[in-house]
Amino acid sequence: MIQQAHECKYIRLKERCGSGSRPRGEKYQDVIREYEREGWQLVQILRPGIELPHSAKHFELIFKRDG
């Protein structure tokens, strides 16, 4: 069985958000739609860095598509 290779892309949104908030600044929905039009599929949204209590430094959108 041959496995199909995937290409991955990581997009960082550098906007701070409080607990329960959505990313501000760049509208993350618009970013997702733009990449979906190019054949990318959203895999996950990460909130890797915490600056203040319950506040993300940035968000990362992870996309994949068949290579």
Z-matrix of the N, CA and C atoms (Angstrom, degrees):
N
C 1 1.455
C 2 1.531 1 109.16
N 3 1.298 2 116.80 1 130.40
C 4 1.466 3 122.36 2 -179.85
C 5 1.525 4 108.42 3 -98.34
N 6 1.322 5 115.50 4 127.61
C 7 1.464 6 119.30 5 177.36
C 8 1.516 7 109.61 6 -87.37
N 9 1.310 8 115.39 7 140.67
C 10 1.456 9 120.83 8 178.69
C 11 1.523 10 109.01 9 -83.82
N 12 1.330 11 116.00 10 133.05
C 13 1.464 12 120.98 11 179.93
C 14 1.529 13 110.13 12 -76.94
N 15 1.321 14 115.17 13 145.58
C 16 1.460 15 121.11 14 176.68
C 17 1.515 16 109.00 15 -115.72
N 18 1.290 17 114.52 16 146.93
C 19 1.451 18 122.87 17 174.36
C 20 1.527 19 106.34 18 -102.89
N 21 1.324 20 117.92 19 137.34
C 22 1.464 21 121.54 20 -179.76
C 23 1.513 22 110.70 21 -117.31
N 24 1.316 23 115.71 22 151.57
C 25 1.464 24 121.84 23 177.43
C 26 1.513 25 107.55 24 -139.93
N 27 1.338 26 115.95 25 137.29
C 28 1.462 27 122.77 26 -178.93
C 29 1.528 28 107.59 27 -118.53
N 30 1.317 29 116.51 28 122.80
C 31 1.462 30 122.11 29 -178.95
C 32 1.527 31 108.07 30 -116.54
N 33 1.325 32 116.71 31 124.17
C 34 1.463 33 121.87 32 -179.49
C 35 1.521 34 110.02 33 -100.33
N 36 1.333 35 115.43 34 125.99
C 37 1.455 36 121.75 35 172.92
C 38 1.513 37 106.57 36 -102.43
N 39 1.314 38 117.31 37 113.92
C 40 1.471 39 122.15 38 -172.49
C 41 1.516 40 112.39 39 -91.48
N 42 1.294 41 115.61 40 56.53
C 43 1.461 42 119.84 41 179.96
C 44 1.507 43 109.79 42 -122.89
N 45 1.321 44 116.71 43 137.15
C 46 1.470 45 121.33 44 177.76
C 47 1.520 46 109.66 45 -81.05
N 48 1.302 47 114.73 46 145.98
C 49 1.465 48 120.65 47 179.16
C 50 1.514 49 109.52 48 -144.30
N 51 1.288 50 116.42 49 143.13
C 52 1.456 51 120.40 50 176.43
C 53 1.517 52 111.31 51 -81.94
N 54 1.296 53 115.63 52 175.10
C 55 1.459 54 122.02 53 -179.73
C 56 1.516 55 110.69 54 -57.43
N 57 1.321 56 116.15 55 131.91
C 58 1.452 57 120.86 56 178.34
C 59 1.517 58 114.10 57 77.99
N 60 1.330 59 117.15 58 1.23
C 61 1.463 60 120.73 59 -179.05
C 62 1.512 61 110.84 60 -90.74
N 63 1.299 62 114.93 61 165.21
C 64 1.452 63 121.07 62 173.06
C 65 1.523 64 108.02 63 -101.34
N 66 1.344 65 117.00 64 157.95
C 67 1.470 66 118.55 65 176.02
C 68 1.525 67 110.49 66 -56.17
N 69 1.325 68 115.95 67 136.97
C 70 1.462 69 121.24 68 177.98
C 71 1.516 70 108.53 69 -105.19
N 72 1.327 71 117.02 70 -173.35
C 73 1.459 72 120.31 71 -179.24
C 74 1.508 73 108.62 72 77.60
N 75 1.338 74 116.42 73 -116.22
C 76 1.455 75 119.54 74 174.49
C 77 1.521 76 106.73 75 -60.15
N 78 1.274 77 117.60 76 130.03
C 79 1.463 78 119.39 77 178.05
C 80 1.512 79 107.54 78 -73.63
N 81 1.312 80 115.43 79 113.31
C 82 1.453 81 119.37 80 -174.68
C 83 1.521 82 111.84 81 -61.26
N 84 1.336 83 117.99 82 -29.40
C 85 1.458 84 119.74 83 178.10
C 86 1.530 85 110.42 84 -64.28
N 87 1.337 86 116.04 85 -39.52
C 88 1.467 87 120.30 86 179.05
C 89 1.526 88 111.06 87 -65.57
N 90 1.334 89 116.72 88 -38.92
C 91 1.465 90 120.97 89 178.45
C 92 1.524 91 109.48 90 -63.73
N 93 1.332 92 116.78 91 -45.11
C 94 1.467 93 121.03 92 179.71
C 95 1.528 94 110.11 93 -61.14
N 96 1.317 95 117.71 94 -46.93
C 97 1.476 96 120.99 95 -179.81
C 98 1.524 97 111.64 96 -61.10
N 99 1.328 98 116.27 97 -41.05
C 100 1.465 99 120.51 98 179.80
C 101 1.532 100 111.05 99 -59.76
N 102 1.327 101 116.30 100 -47.06
C 103 1.465 102 119.39 101 -179.26
C 104 1.526 103 111.84 102 -70.93
N 105 1.310 104 118.21 103 -33.35
C 106 1.465 105 120.58 104 176.77
C 107 1.523 106 110.90 105 -63.73
N 108 1.336 107 117.64 106 -36.87
C 109 1.469 108 120.88 107 177.12
C 110 1.527 109 110.88 108 -62.29
N 111 1.342 110 116.41 109 -27.86
C 112 1.465 111 121.27 110 179.63
C 113 1.532 112 112.19 111 -89.66
N 114 1.329 113 117.32 112 7.43
C 115 1.452 114 120.51 113 176.57
C 116 1.519 115 115.74 114 94.06
N 117 1.334 116 117.54 115 6.40
C 118 1.465 117 121.62 116 178.90
C 119 1.524 118 109.72 117 -86.75
N 120 1.325 119 116.02 118 148.71
C 121 1.466 120 122.38 119 176.33
C 122 1.524 121 108.36 120 -116.66
N 123 1.331 122 117.09 121 128.31
C 124 1.464 123 121.22 122 177.67
C 125 1.520 124 108.65 123 -67.56
N 126 1.337 125 116.25 124 128.59
C 127 1.454 126 121.87 125 179.95
C 128 1.527 127 109.95 126 -103.34
N 129 1.340 128 116.57 127 -44.89
C 130 1.462 129 119.38 128 -175.29
C 131 1.520 130 110.53 129 -162.52
N 132 1.337 131 115.29 130 153.87
C 133 1.465 132 122.35 131 170.69
C 134 1.519 133 106.17 132 -115.25
N 135 1.347 134 116.49 133 123.23
C 136 1.461 135 121.84 134 180.00
C 137 1.513 136 110.40 135 -107.46
N 138 1.300 137 115.00 136 149.72
C 139 1.462 138 122.80 137 173.82
C 140 1.530 139 105.85 138 -122.83
N 141 1.355 140 118.03 139 75.16
C 142 1.461 141 121.05 140 -168.88
C 143 1.519 142 116.75 141 -72.56
N 144 1.312 143 120.40 142 -35.03
C 145 1.459 144 120.73 143 -174.14
C 146 1.507 145 112.35 144 -111.41
N 147 1.302 146 117.35 145 135.18
C 148 1.463 147 121.42 146 176.68
C 149 1.526 148 107.55 147 -111.95
N 150 1.320 149 116.23 148 122.99
C 151 1.462 150 120.74 149 -178.56
C 152 1.519 151 110.70 150 -97.44
N 153 1.291 152 117.34 151 -59.39
C 154 1.460 153 123.20 152 176.30
C 155 1.519 154 106.76 153 -108.66
N 156 1.291 155 118.95 154 165.78
C 157 1.471 156 118.61 155 177.35
C 158 1.539 157 110.91 156 -52.82
N 159 1.305 158 116.14 157 123.07
C 160 1.458 159 123.56 158 177.43
C 161 1.525 160 113.36 159 63.99
N 162 1.326 161 118.02 160 28.59
C 163 1.456 162 121.48 161 179.97
C 164 1.526 163 109.83 162 -128.52
N 165 1.303 164 116.87 163 121.86
C 166 1.462 165 121.13 164 -179.63
C 167 1.525 166 110.25 165 -84.43
N 168 1.343 167 115.81 166 139.55
C 169 1.466 168 120.69 167 174.15
C 170 1.519 169 110.12 168 -70.18
N 171 1.319 170 115.80 169 -39.86
C 172 1.456 171 121.22 170 179.71
C 173 1.526 172 108.71 171 -160.60
N 174 1.319 173 114.15 172 171.67
C 175 1.454 174 121.93 173 176.67
C 176 1.520 175 107.86 174 -123.32
N 177 1.309 176 117.59 175 147.02
C 178 1.458 177 121.60 176 174.86
C 179 1.518 178 108.80 177 -119.89
N 180 1.327 179 115.22 178 128.84
C 181 1.447 180 122.12 179 175.07
C 182 1.521 181 106.46 180 -98.42
N 183 1.315 182 117.75 181 129.40
C 184 1.458 183 122.18 182 -178.83
C 185 1.524 184 107.96 183 -112.01
N 186 1.325 185 115.61 184 124.38
C 187 1.454 186 122.38 185 -179.54
C 188 1.517 187 110.00 186 -119.90
N 189 1.338 188 116.11 187 156.78
C 190 1.466 189 120.48 188 171.99
C 191 1.523 190 108.36 189 -141.92
N 192 1.322 191 114.72 190 158.55
C 193 1.466 192 121.40 191 172.22
C 194 1.520 193 107.29 192 -153.60
N 195 1.306 194 115.02 193 157.40
C 196 1.458 195 119.37 194 179.23
C 197 1.519 196 109.51 195 -66.08
N 198 1.313 197 114.95 196 135.75
C 199 1.471 198 120.64 197 -176.90
C 200 1.489 199 115.03 198 -85.99
